[in-house]
Amino acid sequence: MSGLAGQGPEQVLLPPPAAGDPAVAELNALVEREFPLLPGHTVRSLRDGVLSLDAGPGDLMLRPGDTVAGPDQMRVLDLSGYLLLKHLVGLDSSILLRNISMSLLRAPAPGTLTSAVSVLSRGTRMAEIRGDLHDESGHLVSTALLTFSFRKAPDGS
Protein backbone atom coordinates (compact mmCIF):
# COMPACT_ATOMS: atom_id res chain seq x y z
CA MET A 1 0.00 0.00 0.00
CA SER A 2 1.30 3.42 -0.79
CA GLY A 3 1.56 6.33 1.62
CA LEU A 4 -0.49 9.50 1.44
CA ALA A 5 1.35 12.46 0.00
CA GLY A 6 2.70 14.69 2.74
CA GLN A 7 1.49 12.51 5.60
CA GLY A 8 4.41 10.17 6.15
CA PRO A 9 5.03 6.67 4.85
CA GLU A 10 3.09 4.94 7.63
CA GLN A 11 -0.29 6.46 6.73
CA VAL A 12 -2.25 4.79 3.95
CA LEU A 13 -5.46 5.15 2.05
CA LEU A 14 -7.71 2.31 3.17
CA PRO A 15 -10.23 0.92 0.70
CA PRO A 16 -13.78 2.20 1.06
CA PRO A 17 -16.37 -0.23 2.42
CA ALA A 18 -17.66 -2.58 -0.28
CA ALA A 19 -21.33 -2.13 -1.07
CA GLY A 20 -23.23 -5.11 -2.42
CA ASP A 21 -20.24 -7.46 -2.84
CA PRO A 22 -21.63 -11.00 -2.35
CA ALA A 23 -18.27 -12.38 -1.14
CA VAL A 24 -18.06 -9.67 1.54
CA ALA A 25 -21.67 -10.35 2.59
CA GLU A 26 -20.93 -14.08 2.79
CA LEU A 27 -17.86 -13.51 4.98
CA ASN A 28 -19.74 -11.09 7.24
CA ALA A 29 -22.47 -13.71 7.68
CA LEU A 30 -19.73 -16.20 8.64
CA VAL A 31 -18.37 -13.78 11.26
CA GLU A 32 -21.87 -13.29 12.71
CA ARG A 33 -22.47 -17.04 12.84
CA GLU A 34 -19.08 -18.33 14.03
CA PHE A 35 -17.90 -15.37 16.13
CA PRO A 36 -20.99 -14.00 17.91
CA LEU A 37 -18.83 -12.36 20.60
CA LEU A 38 -17.27 -10.06 17.97
CA PRO A 39 -20.27 -8.09 16.67
CA GLY A 40 -18.13 -5.07 15.74
CA HIS A 41 -15.83 -7.02 13.39
CA THR A 42 -16.89 -6.45 9.78
CA VAL A 43 -15.24 -7.29 6.47
CA ARG A 44 -14.76 -3.93 4.77
CA SER A 45 -13.64 -5.06 1.33
CA LEU A 46 -12.18 -7.92 -0.66
CA ARG A 47 -10.43 -6.95 -3.85
CA ASP A 48 -7.25 -7.72 -5.72
CA GLY A 49 -6.37 -10.46 -3.23
CA VAL A 50 -6.53 -8.13 -0.22
CA LEU A 51 -9.11 -8.54 2.54
CA SER A 52 -9.76 -5.54 4.74
CA LEU A 53 -11.60 -5.86 8.06
CA ASP A 54 -12.81 -3.24 10.55
CA ALA A 55 -12.72 -4.07 14.27
CA GLY A 56 -14.99 -1.74 16.22
CA PRO A 57 -13.75 -0.12 19.43
CA GLY A 58 -16.39 -1.87 21.56
CA ASP A 59 -14.67 -5.22 20.89
CA LEU A 60 -11.14 -4.08 21.72
CA MET A 61 -9.53 -4.12 25.15
CA LEU A 62 -7.87 -0.84 26.12
CA ARG A 63 -4.80 -0.83 28.30
CA PRO A 64 -3.84 2.02 30.63
CA GLY A 65 -2.95 5.00 28.48
CA ASP A 66 -5.89 4.29 26.15
CA THR A 67 -4.03 2.00 23.78
CA VAL A 68 -5.41 -1.20 22.27
CA ALA A 69 -3.91 -4.33 23.86
CA GLY A 70 -1.46 -6.34 21.75
CA PRO A 71 -3.43 -9.60 22.03
CA ASP A 72 -6.47 -7.85 20.56
CA GLN A 73 -4.36 -6.55 17.68
CA MET A 74 -3.20 -10.13 17.08
CA ARG A 75 -6.80 -11.39 17.18
CA VAL A 76 -7.84 -8.93 14.47
CA LEU A 77 -5.02 -10.04 12.16
CA ASP A 78 -5.67 -13.74 12.90
CA LEU A 79 -9.37 -13.35 12.09
CA SER A 80 -8.58 -11.41 8.92
CA GLY A 81 -6.19 -14.09 7.64
CA TYR A 82 -8.67 -16.81 8.58
CA LEU A 83 -11.44 -15.09 6.60
CA LEU A 84 -9.22 -14.54 3.56
CA LEU A 85 -8.37 -18.24 3.49
CA LYS A 86 -12.02 -19.21 4.01
CA HIS A 87 -12.77 -17.16 0.90
CA LEU A 88 -9.94 -18.70 -1.12
CA VAL A 89 -10.10 -22.33 0.05
CA GLY A 90 -13.80 -22.70 0.79
CA LEU A 91 -16.18 -21.80 3.59
CA ASP A 92 -16.38 -25.43 4.72
CA SER A 93 -12.58 -25.83 4.97
CA SER A 94 -10.64 -26.32 8.21
CA ILE A 95 -8.13 -23.53 8.88
CA LEU A 96 -5.68 -23.32 11.79
CA LEU A 97 -3.21 -20.61 12.73
CA ARG A 98 0.19 -22.32 13.17
CA ASN A 99 2.54 -19.40 13.73
CA ILE A 100 2.53 -15.64 13.98
CA SER A 101 5.44 -13.21 14.00
CA MET A 102 4.13 -9.78 14.89
CA SER A 103 5.68 -6.36 15.34
CA LEU A 104 3.82 -3.75 17.37
CA LEU A 105 5.05 -0.53 15.78
CA ARG A 106 3.15 2.19 17.63
CA ALA A 107 0.35 2.55 20.15
CA PRO A 108 -2.93 2.70 18.24
CA ALA A 109 -5.31 5.49 19.05
CA PRO A 110 -8.59 4.30 20.59
CA GLY A 111 -11.19 3.61 17.92
CA THR A 112 -11.73 1.30 15.00
CA LEU A 113 -8.76 -0.75 13.80
CA THR A 114 -8.61 -1.75 10.14
CA SER A 115 -6.61 -4.70 8.86
CA ALA A 116 -5.33 -5.45 5.38
CA VAL A 117 -4.20 -9.02 4.70
CA SER A 118 -2.91 -10.75 1.58
CA VAL A 119 -1.43 -14.12 0.66
CA LEU A 120 2.34 -14.15 0.23
CA SER A 121 2.53 -17.85 -0.69
CA ARG A 122 0.10 -20.73 -0.73
CA GLY A 123 0.70 -24.42 -1.12
CA THR A 124 -1.67 -27.38 -0.95
CA ARG A 125 -1.88 -27.35 2.88
CA MET A 126 -0.10 -24.21 4.14
CA ALA A 127 -0.33 -20.48 3.48
CA GLU A 128 1.76 -17.48 4.49
CA ILE A 129 -0.27 -14.32 5.03
CA ARG A 130 1.01 -10.74 5.42
CA GLY A 131 -1.13 -8.57 7.67
CA ASP A 132 -1.02 -4.85 8.45
CA LEU A 133 -3.15 -3.11 11.06
CA HIS A 134 -4.03 0.60 10.95
CA ASP A 135 -5.73 2.82 13.50
CA GLU A 136 -8.53 5.30 12.71
CA SER A 137 -6.07 7.97 11.64
CA GLY A 138 -4.53 5.58 9.08
CA HIS A 139 -1.26 5.02 10.96
CA LEU A 140 0.33 1.59 10.59
CA VAL A 141 0.31 0.26 14.17
CA SER A 142 1.35 -3.37 13.70
CA THR A 143 2.39 -5.82 11.04
CA ALA A 144 2.54 -9.60 11.08
CA LEU A 145 3.45 -12.70 9.13
CA LEU A 146 0.93 -15.47 9.80
CA THR A 147 1.28 -19.12 8.86
CA PHE A 148 -1.92 -21.12 8.49
CA SER A 149 -2.53 -24.76 7.71
CA PHE A 150 -5.73 -25.65 5.92
CA ARG A 151 -7.64 -28.70 4.80
CA LYS A 152 -10.31 -28.52 2.17
CA ALA A 153 -13.58 -30.22 2.97
CA PRO A 154 -14.00 -33.61 1.29
CA ASP A 155 -15.69 -33.45 -2.09
CA GLY A 156 -19.17 -34.76 -2.36
CA SER A 157 -21.23 -31.71 -1.53
Backbone as CSV, one residue per row, in Angstrom:
resi,resn,N_x,N_y,N_z,CA_x,CA_y,CA_z,C_x,C_y,C_z
1,MET,0.840,-1.173,0.000,0.000,0.000,0.000,0.883,1.233,0.000
2,SER,0.468,2.234,-0.688,1.303,3.422,-0.794,0.880,4.463,0.228
3,GLY,1.835,5.298,0.619,1.563,6.327,1.618,0.813,7.504,1.012
4,LEU,0.170,8.278,1.865,-0.488,9.497,1.439,0.552,10.586,1.259
5,ALA,0.396,11.384,0.249,1.351,12.460,-0.001,1.360,13.426,1.180
6,GLY,2.548,13.705,1.687,2.697,14.689,2.740,2.305,14.226,4.127
7,GLN,1.935,12.972,4.301,1.487,12.514,5.604,2.354,11.397,6.159
8,GLY,3.509,11.184,5.622,4.412,10.168,6.150,4.147,8.820,5.540
9,PRO,5.156,7.964,5.507,5.029,6.670,4.845,4.149,5.679,5.592
10,GLU,3.868,5.925,6.884,3.094,4.940,7.628,1.586,5.164,7.546
11,GLN,1.133,6.237,6.913,-0.289,6.464,6.735,-0.693,6.002,5.340
12,VAL,-1.825,5.335,5.240,-2.247,4.791,3.953,-3.701,5.114,3.692
13,LEU,-4.056,5.046,2.435,-5.456,5.150,2.049,-6.067,3.754,2.158
14,LEU,-7.045,3.602,3.021,-7.712,2.314,3.169,-8.850,2.238,2.173
15,PRO,-9.160,1.033,1.680,-10.233,0.917,0.700,-11.564,1.293,1.329
16,PRO,-12.455,1.877,0.533,-13.783,2.195,1.065,-14.564,0.910,1.309
17,PRO,-15.556,0.963,2.196,-16.374,-0.228,2.417,-17.027,-0.689,1.117
18,ALA,-17.053,-2.003,0.922,-17.659,-2.579,-0.278,-19.172,-2.599,-0.110
19,ALA,-19.874,-2.121,-1.112,-21.332,-2.128,-1.066,-21.842,-3.171,-2.057
20,GLY,-22.595,-4.131,-1.558,-23.226,-5.112,-2.421,-22.333,-6.226,-2.924
21,ASP,-21.133,-6.379,-2.415,-20.241,-7.456,-2.837,-20.707,-8.743,-2.173
22,PRO,-21.117,-9.762,-2.957,-21.630,-10.997,-2.352,-20.583,-11.753,-1.528
23,ALA,-19.311,-11.693,-1.916,-18.265,-12.381,-1.143,-18.111,-11.725,0.225
24,VAL,-18.167,-10.399,0.272,-18.065,-9.672,1.542,-19.278,-10.002,2.416
25,ALA,-20.461,-10.014,1.831,-21.674,-10.348,2.587,-21.598,-11.763,3.146
26,GLU,-21.076,-12.692,2.361,-20.934,-14.082,2.794,-19.954,-14.198,3.965
27,LEU,-18.839,-13.477,3.890,-17.861,-13.512,4.976,-18.400,-12.831,6.233
28,ASN,-19.141,-11.740,6.069,-19.735,-11.088,7.241,-20.777,-11.982,7.907
29,ALA,-21.521,-12.746,7.114,-22.471,-13.713,7.683,-21.722,-14.797,8.452
30,LEU,-20.570,-15.214,7.948,-19.733,-16.202,8.640,-19.246,-15.654,9.979
31,VAL,-18.823,-14.395,10.010,-18.373,-13.776,11.264,-19.523,-13.741,12.265
32,GLU,-20.704,-13.336,11.821,-21.872,-13.288,12.711,-22.202,-14.665,13.276
33,ARG,-22.098,-15.680,12.433,-22.475,-17.038,12.836,-21.412,-17.700,13.719
34,GLU,-20.140,-17.604,13.337,-19.084,-18.332,14.029,-18.401,-17.534,15.140
35,PHE,-18.553,-16.219,15.124,-17.904,-15.373,16.130,-18.912,-14.392,16.724
36,PRO,-19.934,-14.893,17.403,-20.989,-14.002,17.914,-20.495,-13.015,18.972
37,LEU,-19.356,-13.280,19.585,-18.831,-12.364,20.601,-18.052,-11.196,19.989
38,LEU,-17.988,-11.142,18.662,-17.271,-10.062,17.966,-18.210,-9.312,17.029
39,PRO,-19.290,-8.728,17.561,-20.270,-8.093,16.667,-19.731,-6.883,15.918
40,GLY,-18.668,-6.257,16.404,-18.129,-5.074,15.743,-17.069,-5.368,14.704
41,HIS,-16.819,-6.644,14.403,-15.827,-7.021,13.388,-16.549,-7.233,12.062
42,THR,-16.188,-6.438,11.060,-16.886,-6.452,9.779,-15.891,-6.420,8.637
43,VAL,-16.073,-7.321,7.670,-15.239,-7.286,6.466,-15.599,-6.016,5.699
44,ARG,-14.590,-5.227,5.443,-14.765,-3.930,4.774,-14.745,-4.104,3.260
45,SER,-13.753,-4.862,2.772,-13.641,-5.062,1.327,-12.802,-6.303,1.046
46,LEU,-12.940,-6.781,-0.167,-12.176,-7.921,-0.656,-11.947,-7.683,-2.136
47,ARG,-10.726,-7.224,-2.441,-10.433,-6.955,-3.849,-8.947,-7.075,-4.107
48,ASP,-8.645,-7.550,-5.300,-7.249,-7.716,-5.723,-6.441,-8.546,-4.739
49,GLY,-7.067,-9.565,-4.144,-6.372,-10.463,-3.233,-6.122,-9.909,-1.846
50,VAL,-6.701,-8.755,-1.530,-6.531,-8.132,-0.216,-7.875,-8.073,0.491
51,LEU,-7.914,-8.634,1.700,-9.106,-8.540,2.537,-8.857,-7.465,3.576
52,SER,-9.837,-6.593,3.750,-9.763,-5.536,4.744,-10.917,-5.719,5.717
53,LEU,-10.612,-5.628,7.018,-11.605,-5.857,8.060,-11.543,-4.723,9.071
54,ASP,-12.715,-4.247,9.497,-12.810,-3.242,10.554,-13.140,-3.938,11.866
55,ALA,-12.436,-3.574,12.930,-12.716,-4.066,14.274,-13.153,-2.867,15.106
56,GLY,-14.426,-2.864,15.482,-14.991,-1.737,16.219,-14.407,-1.598,17.611
57,PRO,-14.385,-0.379,18.133,-13.753,-0.115,19.431,-14.427,-0.829,20.595
58,GLY,-15.690,-1.173,20.479,-16.385,-1.867,21.557,-15.889,-3.280,21.784
59,ASP,-15.182,-3.851,20.797,-14.673,-5.219,20.888,-13.194,-5.275,21.223
60,LEU,-12.578,-4.131,21.494,-11.139,-4.084,21.719,-10.837,-3.685,23.159
61,MET,-9.911,-4.422,23.780,-9.527,-4.118,25.154,-8.514,-2.974,25.161
62,LEU,-8.801,-1.963,25.971,-7.873,-0.845,26.119,-7.006,-1.057,27.345
63,ARG,-5.750,-0.780,27.184,-4.802,-0.828,28.295,-4.694,0.569,28.897
64,PRO,-4.076,0.690,30.093,-3.842,2.025,30.632,-3.100,2.886,29.610
65,GLY,-3.515,4.116,29.496,-2.949,5.000,28.479,-3.798,5.011,27.218
66,ASP,-4.955,4.332,27.278,-5.888,4.287,26.147,-5.261,3.768,24.862
67,THR,-4.568,2.664,24.961,-4.027,2.003,23.776,-4.624,0.600,23.687
68,VAL,-4.832,0.121,22.481,-5.412,-1.204,22.269,-4.380,-2.267,22.626
69,ALA,-4.796,-3.256,23.404,-3.906,-4.326,23.859,-3.361,-5.127,22.676
70,GLY,-2.109,-5.552,22.795,-1.455,-6.340,21.751,-2.196,-7.620,21.388
71,PRO,-2.697,-8.389,22.386,-3.428,-9.602,22.025,-4.681,-9.326,21.178
72,ASP,-5.321,-8.188,21.392,-6.469,-7.851,20.557,-6.033,-7.489,19.141
73,GLN,-4.881,-6.841,19.012,-4.362,-6.552,17.676,-4.068,-7.866,16.945
74,MET,-3.493,-8.832,17.672,-3.203,-10.129,17.081,-4.496,-10.832,16.664
75,ARG,-5.530,-10.749,17.500,-6.799,-11.392,17.182,-7.396,-10.848,15.884
76,VAL,-7.290,-9.544,15.684,-7.836,-8.929,14.467,-7.101,-9.454,13.236
77,LEU,-5.781,-9.538,13.307,-5.021,-10.040,12.157,-5.253,-11.535,11.935
78,ASP,-5.371,-12.305,13.010,-5.670,-13.735,12.903,-7.021,-13.930,12.219
79,LEU,-8.041,-13.232,12.682,-9.373,-13.353,12.091,-9.358,-12.934,10.626
80,SER,-8.641,-11.880,10.310,-8.575,-11.407,8.922,-7.949,-12.451,8.006
81,GLY,-6.828,-13.042,8.440,-6.189,-14.092,7.644,-7.078,-15.309,7.501
82,TYR,-7.737,-15.683,8.584,-8.672,-16.812,8.581,-9.782,-16.581,7.545
83,LEU,-10.356,-15.385,7.541,-11.442,-15.091,6.603,-10.962,-15.063,5.157
84,LEU,-9.758,-14.533,4.925,-9.221,-14.536,3.565,-9.053,-15.966,3.065
85,LEU,-8.529,-16.848,3.905,-8.368,-18.244,3.491,-9.711,-18.946,3.334
86,LYS,-10.673,-18.643,4.183,-12.018,-19.209,4.005,-12.557,-18.846,2.625
87,HIS,-12.323,-17.601,2.219,-12.774,-17.156,0.904,-12.041,-17.901,-0.215
88,LEU,-10.739,-18.092,-0.058,-9.940,-18.704,-1.122,-10.054,-20.223,-1.181
89,VAL,-10.124,-20.870,-0.013,-10.102,-22.335,0.048,-11.510,-22.921,0.074
90,GLY,-12.430,-22.221,0.685,-13.803,-22.704,0.787,-14.334,-22.495,2.200
91,LEU,-15.584,-22.106,2.289,-16.179,-21.804,3.592,-16.262,-23.022,4.496
92,ASP,-16.274,-24.220,3.910,-16.379,-25.432,4.725,-15.010,-26.057,5.006
93,SER,-13.934,-25.325,4.722,-12.582,-25.828,4.969,-12.198,-25.659,6.442
94,SER,-11.195,-26.413,6.850,-10.644,-26.320,8.210,-9.357,-25.506,8.133
95,ILE,-9.279,-24.431,8.930,-8.131,-23.528,8.881,-7.617,-23.306,10.291
96,LEU,-6.293,-23.484,10.475,-5.677,-23.319,11.790,-4.477,-22.396,11.698
97,LEU,-4.393,-21.442,12.640,-3.206,-20.608,12.734,-2.091,-21.448,13.342
98,ARG,-0.946,-21.524,12.691,0.185,-22.323,13.167,1.292,-21.465,13.766
99,ASN,1.473,-20.261,13.230,2.542,-19.400,13.729,2.207,-17.954,13.393
100,ILE,2.663,-17.066,14.265,2.532,-15.636,13.979,3.789,-14.937,14.472
101,SER,4.317,-14.073,13.631,5.439,-13.213,14.001,4.930,-11.792,13.814
102,MET,4.803,-11.072,14.924,4.126,-9.781,14.889,5.008,-8.694,15.472
103,SER,4.983,-7.545,14.839,5.681,-6.365,15.338,4.652,-5.298,15.679
104,LEU,4.684,-4.838,16.933,3.823,-3.747,17.374,4.626,-2.468,17.182
105,LEU,4.234,-1.655,16.216,5.052,-0.529,15.784,4.773,0.764,16.541
106,ARG,3.524,0.985,16.895,3.153,2.190,17.634,1.846,1.937,18.348
107,ALA,1.593,2.698,19.390,0.351,2.549,20.147,-0.810,3.078,19.311
108,PRO,-1.792,2.219,19.033,-2.930,2.701,18.245,-3.818,3.619,19.072
109,ALA,-4.338,4.620,18.408,-5.308,5.491,19.054,-6.586,4.694,19.293
110,PRO,-7.318,4.987,20.372,-8.593,4.296,20.588,-9.519,4.528,19.392
111,GLY,-10.276,3.522,19.060,-11.192,3.614,17.921,-11.102,2.367,17.073
112,THR,-11.692,2.425,15.921,-11.725,1.296,15.004,-10.333,0.991,14.467
113,LEU,-9.992,-0.297,14.455,-8.765,-0.754,13.802,-9.150,-1.387,12.475
114,THR,-8.341,-1.178,11.457,-8.609,-1.749,10.137,-7.403,-2.558,9.693
115,SER,-7.675,-3.815,9.334,-6.610,-4.698,8.860,-6.616,-4.773,7.342
116,ALA,-5.472,-5.139,6.803,-5.332,-5.449,5.377,-4.432,-6.677,5.300
117,VAL,-4.969,-7.787,4.780,-4.198,-9.024,4.701,-4.175,-9.532,3.262
118,SER,-3.050,-10.165,2.914,-2.911,-10.748,1.577,-2.039,-11.989,1.677
119,VAL,-2.188,-12.880,0.698,-1.427,-14.124,0.659,-0.061,-13.856,0.040
120,LEU,0.987,-14.237,0.780,2.341,-14.154,0.233,2.679,-15.411,-0.556
121,SER,2.337,-16.581,0.019,2.529,-17.848,-0.687,1.499,-18.839,-0.182
122,ARG,1.110,-19.738,-1.080,0.101,-20.731,-0.725,0.421,-22.044,-1.414
123,GLY,0.485,-23.090,-0.589,0.696,-24.425,-1.117,-0.601,-25.217,-1.045
124,THR,-0.475,-26.529,-0.999,-1.667,-27.378,-0.949,-2.237,-27.500,0.460
125,ARG,-1.414,-27.223,1.492,-1.883,-27.352,2.881,-1.469,-26.205,3.792
126,MET,-0.599,-25.320,3.324,-0.096,-24.212,4.144,-0.171,-22.903,3.352
127,ALA,-0.326,-21.802,4.103,-0.330,-20.477,3.475,0.368,-19.485,4.392
128,GLU,1.120,-18.588,3.778,1.761,-17.476,4.487,0.965,-16.216,4.152
129,ILE,0.556,-15.505,5.191,-0.269,-14.316,5.035,0.488,-13.121,5.615
130,ARG,0.463,-12.005,4.912,1.012,-10.740,5.422,-0.166,-9.917,5.907
131,GLY,-0.058,-9.384,7.119,-1.131,-8.566,7.667,-0.613,-7.256,8.217
132,ASP,-1.316,-6.179,7.907,-1.022,-4.853,8.451,-2.258,-4.357,9.176
133,LEU,-2.052,-3.636,10.261,-3.152,-3.107,11.061,-2.978,-1.596,11.197
134,HIS,-4.053,-0.860,10.912,-4.033,0.600,10.954,-5.061,1.101,11.962
135,ASP,-4.752,2.224,12.605,-5.735,2.821,13.500,-6.637,3.769,12.703
136,GLU,-7.558,4.429,13.403,-8.530,5.295,12.712,-7.887,6.420,11.916
137,SER,-6.721,6.876,12.357,-6.067,7.967,11.639,-5.257,7.466,10.444
138,GLY,-5.241,6.148,10.219,-4.530,5.580,9.083,-3.086,5.214,9.365
139,HIS,-2.638,5.382,10.615,-1.264,5.019,10.957,-1.111,3.499,11.023
140,LEU,-0.023,2.998,10.472,0.327,1.590,10.590,0.749,1.343,12.032
141,VAL,0.012,0.485,12.749,0.307,0.256,14.167,0.953,-1.101,14.421
142,SER,0.694,-2.069,13.566,1.353,-3.371,13.699,1.350,-4.089,12.360
143,THR,2.276,-5.011,12.243,2.389,-5.822,11.038,2.739,-7.245,11.464
144,ALA,2.313,-8.212,10.682,2.537,-9.600,11.077,2.683,-10.497,9.857
145,LEU,3.387,-11.595,10.081,3.453,-12.703,9.134,2.772,-13.870,9.829
146,LEU,1.719,-14.387,9.216,0.928,-15.466,9.805,1.047,-16.710,8.936
147,THR,1.240,-17.850,9.562,1.283,-19.123,8.859,0.046,-19.919,9.255
148,PHE,-0.727,-20.321,8.271,-1.925,-21.117,8.491,-1.779,-22.467,7.801
149,SER,-2.343,-23.495,8.415,-2.535,-24.760,7.707,-4.015,-24.840,7.379
150,PHE,-4.319,-25.514,6.292,-5.725,-25.649,5.920,-5.973,-27.012,5.285
151,ARG,-7.194,-27.446,5.403,-7.637,-28.696,4.796,-8.984,-28.421,4.160
152,LYS,-9.051,-28.691,2.871,-10.314,-28.519,2.170,-11.288,-29.582,2.636
153,ALA,-12.552,-29.234,2.621,-13.583,-30.216,2.975,-13.610,-31.299,1.898
154,PRO,-13.919,-32.527,2.286,-13.995,-33.609,1.290,-15.036,-33.280,0.224
155,ASP,-14.715,-33.650,-1.008,-15.694,-33.453,-2.094,-16.904,-34.335,-1.854
156,GLY,-17.965,-33.969,-2.504,-19.171,-34.755,-2.355,-20.348,-33.888,-1.958
157,SER,-20.110,-32.572,-1.862,-21.235,-31.708,-1.530,-21.895,-31.201,-2.770
